[in-house]
Amino acid sequence: QKKDKVFAFNSGKKRSTAVLHNANGSVRIYCKGASEWVLKDCTMLLDRFGNPTLLTEEKRAFIEKHIGAMASRALRTLVLAHKDYSKASELPANWMENPPDNTNLIFDCVVGIIDPLRSDVIDAVRTAQNAGVVVRMVTGDNVATASAIARQCGILTPDGLAIEGPNFRKMTPQELDAILPRIQVMARSSPDDKYLLVTRLNGHGIPATKEEWVEKFKDREGVTFENDRDKLLPGFRDEWEASRPEGGDVVGVTGDGTNDAPALKAADVGLSMGITGTKVAQGASDIVILDDKFSSIIRAISWGRAVFDNIRKFLQFQLTVNLVALLIVFIGSVAGFDPPLNAVQLLWVNLVMDTMGALALGTEAPTPELLQRKPYKRQASLISRPMWRNIVCQSTFQLVLLLILLFDGANLFGIEEGISCAKYSIKSSSLLWNPITSAQANSTYGTISCKSFNTFCKDEGYSCLKATRVLPTYNGVEVRKSLEDMTDYTEKCLTCSTKDYTHGTIIFNTFIFCQVFNEYTARKLGDDMNMFSGIAGNYIFLFVSIFTVFSQVFLVEVGGDALQTTPLTLIQWLITIGLGAGGLIVGALMRLIPIKDDPNSFFDHKQHSNYVVAGAAKSDDEVAALLHNDKVV
């Protein structure tokens, strides 16, 4: 009827209420809610005949004992009660806004609700704890029920603490910090308790000035900044920073209700429920869990760590490429060589290093090992000690290899050093040279002309030009010289039609294949010797490797003057690829050097933790034990 009204759950009274007008003019108020809250407002109970009788202390104690026994078995208990008015005029004037449901109630019954844990919750909680994540539950249930549920799923351990919201709110920051690492369950929490807990952990929103503090506590009577700034939660910025020299903890929060929005905003990572979550909660969160499952949050943690490690892998790879490219070009220029890597080649190197490297190393999928290590601190260096070891070893190997090729590669491969000429064309000239004096001469003494080049070196290049041979003379005397020995012969007779970049191409090709194989060694940040584990499942990595190799072959074989490359022989290809593959051996050997991550880079869970605060219940008629419906992170 129009006069009837249903009141939603009231977090202050811990109950929901319905007002029903009967046909005879009487009014009955029904309410249900948290057992201890509703029971304390009951003064009567129904006997076995349905008649109201006095609720004596003995009967109250019996009911409370029964409630405790049910709660200890992980049953969420609700008390149902009612209250009668003989006529509607007896209702308070403001009953439409504030129903009279907290005095002189008649106890009807107590019910216990159980929702078995889902199969993945216990394993997921264990996985999170093994990953160094401290899972905490903040709920509206009473402490006995919350503790029983938390024990079932492994949240509450023998050395952990379960506290109640009212006691939590009365603590000073110093008192809370003394037990904070051990708190694993908070029961009977109010909507603000989760926010206070989050802000105390990570420092978000803690007042930093007197004005902010006064504004935050303006509704508290008898509270002054001078006397209470370090006595009220969440505390004051100076006091909070003094107690945490290394900064706050990393906090993730789950929630599904509108009241969870402040805590979701305050958290480092807010996770809302995609199925049961409100739009307000989803808007305030960073991640929406579409299936509302605990195991999905674990996957989110795994992917977060995978992304972090992939960034470090790419950084490890990129620093090696940058360092080697910079040093080889600098040393080559200072030593008087033609640039070992020219501008166009460096553009290709940059493409391999940035775009291709990012695609290859940035797409590595999570592995189970990621959830078997402690979380990093906020202040942990992005480049770890093992990463520096890998960068230095790979850079040293590549730089030494390229310097050998730069300074002695021509002799080792039997080629011309630097940029030479692979094929000359003859200029039209009637000039003659005397092989005996190597000087220009007239027709009487000159026996070597520009056309002599075709006689000795047709379609050949600088190697033939500088070769020593017997040259004809005007008087028949045997003279062993090269055409290059004739004064200004090259400048006046020859034009280089095809340049020879073989020396530079060998250096360039070796450098690129060093990076191709270094991508594989960069896949592992630590001491894992198997650099190919899981590679078959990373199709993008394999595609990048194949694309890089085929592109390199194309650029070397047809790059020509634009890229300053000369096609290599099969032997030269195999040798340069083999030299680059030496990085795999170096990658394995360098992992034998006993260098470990700095222990101070990780959280010590006795003092610091990555905290995940479970979503709080909003009413006792909802399933607040969020683990039962996978709403705990």
C-alpha atoms as one frame of an Amber mdcrd trajectory, in Angstrom:
protein
   0.000   0.000   0.000   1.000   3.630  -0.305   1.645   3.986   3.408   3.870
   0.928   3.588   7.606   1.517   3.272  10.772  -0.560   3.051  13.945   1.027
   4.418  17.293  -0.007   2.949  20.115  -1.173   5.151  21.218   1.480   7.636
  24.944   1.161   8.348  24.554   3.164  11.549  21.878   0.849  12.971  23.180
  -2.264  11.186  19.704  -3.301  10.054  17.071  -2.950   7.373  13.401  -2.305
   8.144   9.931  -2.586   6.667   6.801  -0.771   7.941   3.522  -2.560   7.159
   0.026  -1.123   7.718  -2.536  -3.870   8.411  -6.136  -3.851   7.303  -7.399
  -3.403  10.883  -5.439  -0.160  11.248  -2.545  -1.596  13.238   1.057  -1.222
  12.166   3.827  -3.752  12.371   7.518  -2.965  11.937   9.774  -5.775  10.757
  13.542  -5.522  10.967  16.524  -7.768  10.407  20.172  -7.082  10.941  23.396
  -7.734  12.798  22.655 -10.104  15.657  24.254  -8.198  18.513  22.851  -4.866
  17.349  19.249  -5.986  16.935  19.296  -8.256  19.986  20.341  -5.468  22.330
  17.258  -3.502  21.252  14.918  -6.409  21.998  12.991  -6.437  25.262  10.478
  -9.212  24.489  10.424 -12.529  22.687   7.684 -14.838  21.447   6.952 -17.973
  23.403   5.992 -21.266  21.801   2.391 -20.102  21.571   3.349 -16.895  19.759
   2.727 -14.604  22.716   5.237 -11.891  23.678   7.095 -12.554  26.960   9.837
 -10.719  28.774  13.330 -11.262  27.426  15.193 -12.011  30.635  18.958 -11.802
  31.027  19.083 -15.563  31.244  17.271 -15.965  27.937  19.388 -13.200  26.367
  22.564 -14.983  27.448  21.247 -18.240  25.985  20.565 -16.542  22.626  23.970
 -14.839  22.618  25.662 -18.163  23.341  23.772 -19.744  20.467  24.750 -16.865
  18.162  28.397 -17.274  19.137  28.301 -20.985  18.435  26.822 -20.393  15.006
  29.345 -17.663  14.214  32.248 -19.912  15.198  31.099 -22.328  12.484  31.380
 -19.532   9.873  27.617 -18.925   9.874  26.576 -15.325   9.319  23.861 -14.736
  11.890  20.901 -12.394  11.556  18.311 -11.571  14.178  14.737 -11.061  13.002
  12.460  -8.953  15.174   9.247  -6.936  15.017   7.362  -4.235  16.793   3.579
  -3.530  16.849   1.519  -0.357  17.025  -2.229  -0.590  17.562  -2.858   2.291
  15.210  -0.876   4.388  12.762  -1.246   7.580  14.793   1.069   6.113  17.434
   3.980   6.168  15.007   6.489   9.004  15.472   5.937  11.996  13.249   9.174
  11.423  11.371   8.820   7.669  10.908   9.012   8.045   7.128  12.622   9.258
   7.483  13.656   7.487  10.681  11.636   4.357  11.511  11.285   3.452  15.225
  13.164   0.192  14.848  15.752   0.428  17.611  13.719   0.242  20.816  11.352
  -2.265  22.467  11.629  -4.864  19.751  10.184  -8.349  20.005  12.722 -11.058
  19.251  11.474 -13.528  16.636  14.444 -15.742  15.774  18.098 -15.950  14.846
  19.121 -17.446  11.518  22.505 -18.580  10.242  23.555 -18.260   6.640  26.457
 -20.140   5.119  27.881 -19.816   1.649  30.642 -22.383   1.034  33.975 -21.148
  -0.197  34.462 -21.440  -3.910  36.985 -24.014  -5.012  39.572 -21.505  -6.240
  39.612 -19.218  -3.189  41.882 -21.203  -0.867  44.493 -21.865  -3.555  44.316
 -18.280  -4.773  44.828 -16.878  -1.267  47.800 -19.193  -0.787  49.237 -18.106
  -4.131  48.882 -14.444  -3.192  50.590 -15.013   0.136  53.435 -16.899  -1.531
  53.822 -13.896  -3.807  54.386 -11.708  -0.770  50.918 -10.159  -0.802  49.231
  -9.812   2.596  45.530 -10.484   2.158  43.273  -8.677   4.660  39.535  -8.906
   5.131  37.418  -5.911   6.091  33.806  -6.926   6.647  30.593  -5.998   8.366
  30.284  -9.438   9.951  30.846  -9.934  13.654  34.361 -10.898  14.648  33.579
 -14.571  15.301  32.040 -15.134  11.870  34.720 -13.122  10.097  37.498 -14.985
  11.907  36.009 -18.381  11.100  35.695 -17.545   7.413  39.178 -16.043   7.316
  40.635 -19.186   8.877  38.892 -21.395   6.343  40.456 -19.623   3.405  43.859
 -19.049   5.009  43.670 -15.306   5.584  43.765 -15.481   9.373  46.901 -17.230
  10.623  47.782 -18.266  14.189  49.862 -15.143  14.755  47.363 -12.826  13.047
  44.890 -10.457  14.690  41.176  -9.918  14.152  39.855  -6.578  15.396  36.525
  -4.809  15.336  35.805  -1.500  13.706  34.805   0.366  16.889  38.089  -0.586
  18.565  40.035   0.290  15.433  38.565   3.785  15.279  39.479   4.492  18.900
  43.172   3.735  18.406  45.830   6.389  18.061  48.119   6.161  15.005  50.963
   4.974  17.217  48.824   2.250  18.785  47.611   1.111  15.373  51.118   0.989
  13.900  52.194  -1.315  16.731  49.752  -4.019  15.609  49.216  -3.090  11.969
  51.518  -5.768  10.482  49.538  -8.454  12.335  46.006  -7.256  11.551  44.413
  -9.685   9.118  40.682  -9.286   9.774  38.616  -6.223  10.608  35.034  -7.051
  11.592  32.031  -4.831  12.179  33.624  -2.116  10.094  31.937   1.115   9.139
  32.157   2.576   5.624  35.036   4.818   6.751  37.130   2.078   8.350  38.421
   0.729   5.061  39.397   4.231   3.963  41.199   4.893   7.253  43.075   1.610
   6.984  44.155   2.282   3.403  45.308   5.829   4.113  47.285   4.731   7.158
  49.041   2.112   5.053  49.978   4.111   1.958  49.732   7.687   3.233  47.228
   8.828   0.635  45.164  11.783   1.794  46.781  12.138   5.227  46.638  15.829
   6.201  49.955  17.551   5.565  49.162  21.018   6.929  47.282  22.447   9.864
  44.575  23.766   7.569  44.005  20.334   5.999  43.880  18.671   9.403  41.396
  21.186  10.793  39.192  20.816   7.717  39.235  17.020   8.012  38.209  16.995
  11.691  35.990  20.073  11.746  32.963  17.974  12.736  34.694  16.536  15.831
  33.836  18.415  18.992  36.577  19.230  21.488  39.365  18.359  19.043  42.285
  20.724  18.475  45.226  20.539  16.143  47.787  21.152  18.863  46.537  18.408
  21.165  45.131  15.767  18.820  46.982  15.854  15.496  48.941  12.704  16.381
  46.095  11.006  18.255  43.383  10.657  15.614  43.417   8.376  12.609  44.643
   8.497   9.933  47.265  10.756  11.587  49.337  13.740  10.467  51.791  13.751
   7.580  54.906  14.572   9.638  54.150  11.841  12.157  53.347   9.342   9.392
  56.571  10.024   7.460  58.667   9.828  10.619  57.301   6.345  11.315  57.964
   5.194   7.719  61.393   6.370   6.516  61.095   4.259   3.365  57.610   5.458
   2.474  54.224   3.830   2.580  53.053   0.401   1.594  51.575  -0.549  -1.756
  47.862  -1.086  -1.239  45.280  -2.711  -3.475  41.603  -2.504  -2.518  38.541
  -4.312  -3.767  35.018  -3.030  -3.419  31.627  -3.195  -5.026  29.528  -0.601
  -3.243  29.163   3.141  -3.465  30.603   3.495   0.031  33.789   1.795  -1.164
  34.602   4.611  -3.601  36.811   6.663  -1.207  38.941   3.613  -0.348  39.196
   2.631  -4.018  40.384   6.127  -4.846  42.877   6.177  -1.976  44.413   2.823
  -2.899  47.401   2.472  -5.189  45.304   0.025  -7.198  41.534  -0.002  -6.889
  39.720  -3.114  -8.082  35.950  -3.136  -8.435  33.549  -5.931  -9.237  32.223
  -6.101 -12.783  29.085  -8.134 -11.988  27.981  -6.954  -8.545  29.823  -3.639
  -8.421  28.012  -0.329  -8.664  28.815   2.201 -11.351  30.233   4.511  -8.693
  32.661   1.836  -7.470  33.674   0.941 -11.006  34.278   4.572 -11.842  36.475
   5.036  -8.773  38.574   1.926  -9.447  41.581   1.364 -11.665  40.673  -2.193
 -12.677  37.264  -3.809 -13.092  37.208  -7.561 -12.381  34.678  -8.772 -14.915
  33.944 -12.166 -13.358  34.174 -11.136  -9.655  36.613 -13.976  -8.984  39.490
 -14.014  -6.553  41.655 -15.895  -9.030  41.190 -13.075 -11.533  42.818 -10.678
  -9.095  45.739 -13.073  -8.791  46.027 -13.033 -12.579  46.001  -9.235 -12.446
  48.894  -9.326  -9.970  50.733 -11.768 -12.213  50.239  -9.585 -15.285  51.309
  -6.508 -13.357  54.569  -8.171 -12.424  54.996  -9.454 -15.973  54.642  -5.936
 -17.395  57.147  -4.632 -14.855  59.648  -7.356 -15.747  59.086  -6.848 -19.476
  59.961  -3.188 -19.092  63.158  -4.189 -17.303  63.992  -6.752 -19.992  63.587
  -4.143 -22.700  65.641  -1.663 -20.699  68.391  -4.254 -20.231  68.426  -4.889
 -23.975  68.226  -1.238 -24.979  71.043  -0.070 -22.706  73.338  -2.723 -24.154
  72.575  -1.686 -27.735  72.960   2.006 -26.947  76.205   1.585 -25.067  77.871
  -0.562 -27.716  76.681   1.582 -30.642  77.862   4.767 -28.962  81.313   3.426
 -28.063  82.062   1.701 -31.369  81.166   4.813 -33.384  83.139   7.072 -31.024
  86.241   4.867 -30.939  86.147   4.311 -34.694  85.949   8.032 -35.397  88.738
   8.889 -32.956  90.952   6.147 -34.451  90.540   7.629 -37.934  88.338   4.937
 -39.477  85.308   5.529 -41.616  82.241   5.460 -39.318  81.712   1.772 -38.404
  77.959   2.439 -38.360  76.698   5.191 -40.629  73.574   7.272 -40.141  71.274
   5.040 -42.188  72.528   1.914 -40.457  71.955   3.563 -37.091  68.351   4.209
 -38.114  67.931   0.478 -38.673  69.700  -0.214 -35.375  67.278   2.169 -33.697
  64.341   0.322 -35.254  65.714  -3.008 -34.039  66.398  -1.562 -30.600  63.163
   0.344 -30.020  60.256  -0.933 -32.073  61.331  -4.527 -32.633  62.866  -4.892
 -29.196  59.802  -3.492 -27.482  57.507  -5.823 -29.419  59.653  -8.852 -28.690
  60.427  -8.273 -25.012  57.281  -6.372 -24.096  54.956  -9.235 -24.991  56.327
 -11.923 -22.693  53.439 -13.647 -20.906  53.383 -14.145 -17.105  55.034 -17.235
 -15.662  54.281 -19.030 -12.370  57.702 -17.985 -11.062  56.553 -14.358 -10.939
  54.279 -15.230  -8.014  57.051 -16.910  -6.059  59.055 -13.809  -5.222  58.559
 -10.953  -2.796  57.195  -7.644  -4.061  59.598  -4.802  -4.782  59.626  -1.660
  -2.689  58.569   1.624  -4.178  62.160   2.858  -3.977  63.690  -0.232  -5.622
  65.941   0.589  -8.556  64.530  -0.186 -11.972  67.893  -1.697 -12.911  68.827
  -4.462 -10.504  72.277  -5.836  -9.734  71.861  -8.891 -11.991  70.703  -6.572
 -14.775  73.882  -4.479 -14.435  75.901  -7.697 -14.580  74.116  -8.734 -17.770
  74.475  -5.310 -19.381  78.178  -5.021 -18.579  79.011  -8.574 -19.721  77.072
  -8.357 -22.978  78.349  -4.850 -23.751  81.940  -5.868 -23.082  81.661  -8.932
 -25.298  80.066  -7.022 -28.167  82.423  -4.063 -27.926  85.573  -6.218 -27.854
  84.276  -8.271 -30.782  83.477  -5.199 -32.891  86.782  -3.510 -32.075  88.653
  -6.615 -33.253  86.683  -6.505 -36.492  87.303  -2.778 -36.825  91.064  -2.867
 -36.296  91.960  -6.281 -37.690  88.841  -7.516 -39.448  90.219  -6.736 -42.910
  93.211  -9.023 -42.362  91.114 -11.740 -40.722  88.641 -11.822 -43.625  91.178
 -11.059 -46.377  89.363  -7.915 -47.524  90.153  -4.246 -47.964  90.009  -2.048
 -44.930  87.304   0.605 -44.718  85.575   1.796 -47.876  87.387   0.821 -51.076
  86.461   0.341 -54.732  85.070  -2.884 -56.089  85.041  -1.845 -59.763  86.701
   0.971 -61.748  85.810   2.524 -65.088  88.497   4.147 -67.297  88.545   7.799
 -68.158  89.358   8.824 -71.729  93.023   9.827 -71.484  96.166   9.646 -73.613
  98.501   9.949 -70.639 101.475   7.605 -70.342 103.704   6.544 -67.457 107.228
   5.214 -67.282 107.164   2.154 -64.965 110.839   2.629 -64.165 110.392   6.130
 -62.703 106.615   5.823 -62.019 106.290   9.310 -63.496 104.353  10.513 -66.470
 106.368  10.245 -69.705 106.160  10.791 -73.429 105.517   8.115 -75.996 109.221
   7.202 -76.110 109.509   6.142 -72.492 105.851   5.690 -71.476 104.561   2.157
 -71.709 101.696   2.275 -69.191  98.479   4.033 -70.190  95.016   4.341 -68.707
  93.893   1.466 -70.902  96.529  -0.714 -69.252  94.088  -1.102 -66.364  91.761
  -3.171 -68.582  94.713  -5.287 -69.612  95.509  -6.258 -66.040  92.320  -5.608
 -64.043  89.268  -5.501 -66.249  86.048  -5.406 -64.153  88.094  -5.539 -60.966
  88.714  -3.070 -58.202  91.210  -1.745 -55.746  92.694  -5.132 -54.856  93.880
  -5.576 -58.422  94.976  -1.942 -58.725  97.371  -2.252 -55.788  98.649  -5.732
 -56.738 102.347  -5.923 -57.665 103.044  -7.315 -61.127 105.646  -7.178 -63.916
 105.042  -4.044 -65.990 106.368  -3.577 -69.563 109.173  -1.019 -70.053 110.586
   0.775 -73.086 113.982  -0.951 -72.731 112.818  -4.415 -71.674 114.031  -4.113
 -68.090 111.833  -6.113 -65.677 109.964  -3.837 -63.275 107.663  -5.180 -60.537
 105.255  -2.497 -59.432 101.515  -1.901 -59.102  99.451   0.420 -61.199  98.751
   2.361 -58.022 102.483   3.130 -57.822 102.221   5.263 -60.966 102.027   8.914
 -59.962  98.401  10.159 -59.888  97.354   7.137 -61.953  94.143   6.523 -60.007
  93.045  10.163 -60.028  93.759  10.742 -63.740  92.723   7.436 -65.223  90.109
   5.764 -63.075  86.635   6.435 -61.730  85.132   4.145 -59.075  81.847   2.854
 -60.455  81.097   0.411 -57.608  82.292   0.931 -54.047  83.287  -1.894 -51.723
  81.775  -1.671 -48.234  82.614  -5.242 -47.205  84.592  -4.284 -44.096  81.846
  -2.044 -42.752  79.179  -4.542 -43.767  80.837  -7.286 -41.733  80.940  -5.003
 -38.690  77.317  -3.928 -39.236  76.074  -7.474 -39.763  77.904  -8.799 -36.731
  76.498  -5.983 -34.599  72.922  -6.663 -35.712  73.176 -10.389 -35.071  74.671
  -9.663 -31.654  71.414  -7.838 -30.909  69.268 -10.602 -32.427  70.767 -13.141
 -30.035  70.965 -10.629 -27.191  67.174 -10.398 -27.355  67.090 -14.030 -26.264
  69.520 -13.522 -23.382  67.564 -10.415 -22.309  64.443 -12.564 -21.857  65.818
 -13.640 -18.476  66.652 -11.076 -15.814  68.080 -13.417 -13.208  70.189 -16.566
 -13.254  67.936 -18.786 -15.369  70.255 -20.528 -17.835  67.470 -21.605 -20.187
  66.968 -18.521 -22.315  64.589 -20.336 -24.660  62.022 -21.505 -22.115  58.516
 -20.545 -23.191  59.727 -19.110 -26.486  57.485 -21.390 -28.550  54.399 -19.731
 -27.083  55.523 -16.166 -27.797  54.605 -15.811 -31.440  55.323 -12.094 -31.514
  58.883 -12.668 -30.301  59.439 -15.318 -32.956  57.935 -13.070 -35.615  60.204
 -10.193 -34.595  63.271 -12.445 -34.737  62.380 -13.785 -38.172  61.458 -10.334
 -39.475  64.722  -8.852 -38.204  66.851 -11.601 -39.776  65.143 -11.449 -43.176
  65.201  -7.653 -43.157  68.908  -7.712 -42.360  69.589 -10.102 -45.219  67.635
  -7.836 -47.569  69.404  -4.674 -46.420  72.863  -6.205 -46.706  72.294  -7.774
 -50.100  70.485  -4.892 -51.831  71.264  -1.901 -49.609  74.120  -0.707 -51.807
  75.264   2.902 -51.613  72.098   3.998 -49.791  72.934   1.837 -46.783  76.665
   1.489 -47.611  76.557  -2.302 -47.642  78.084  -4.871 -49.955  76.656  -8.389
 -50.445  78.546 -10.905 -48.344  79.709 -14.336 -49.310  78.184 -17.432 -47.697
  81.290 -17.878 -45.537  81.130 -14.266 -44.395  77.439 -14.667 -43.543  78.055
 -17.787 -41.498  80.995 -16.252 -39.642  79.184 -13.027 -38.739  76.098 -14.927
 -37.584  78.313 -17.253 -35.560  80.084 -14.312 -33.940  76.715 -12.805 -32.993
  75.565 -16.140 -31.605  78.510 -15.992 -29.229  76.280 -13.731 -27.168  74.285
 -16.814 -26.178  77.398 -18.383 -24.697  78.255 -15.156 -22.910  74.647 -14.963
 -21.711  74.960 -18.381 -20.114  78.414 -17.843 -18.624  77.609 -14.463 -17.127
  74.801 -16.025 -15.126  77.391 -18.100 -13.315  78.690 -14.894 -11.732  77.077
 -14.961  -8.254  75.263 -11.626  -8.182  71.854 -11.459  -6.539  69.181  -8.805
  -6.184  69.698  -6.357  -3.352  67.686  -7.776  -0.418  66.709  -4.225   0.505
  64.850  -3.953  -2.799  62.147  -6.285  -1.495  59.536  -5.777   1.178  60.223
  -7.329   4.554  56.761  -8.512   5.503  57.502  -8.188   9.178  57.650  -4.439
   8.695  56.358  -3.746   5.216  53.873  -5.462   2.973  51.890  -5.143  -0.176
  48.436  -5.020   1.305  45.213  -6.066  -0.314  42.182  -5.017   1.695  39.107
  -7.106   1.185  35.828  -5.452   0.270  33.638  -4.543   3.213  30.062  -5.655
   3.598  27.404  -3.004   3.593  24.635  -4.892   5.262  24.006  -8.024   7.199
  21.394  -9.218   4.763  23.982  -9.182   1.980  26.632 -11.829   1.642  29.345
  -9.824   3.364  31.854 -12.623   3.613  33.252 -11.601   0.279  35.505 -14.589
   0.054  32.426 -16.714  -0.332  31.500 -14.947  -3.520  35.072 -14.143  -4.572
  35.021 -10.446  -3.780  38.219 -10.425  -1.767  41.478  -9.446  -3.462
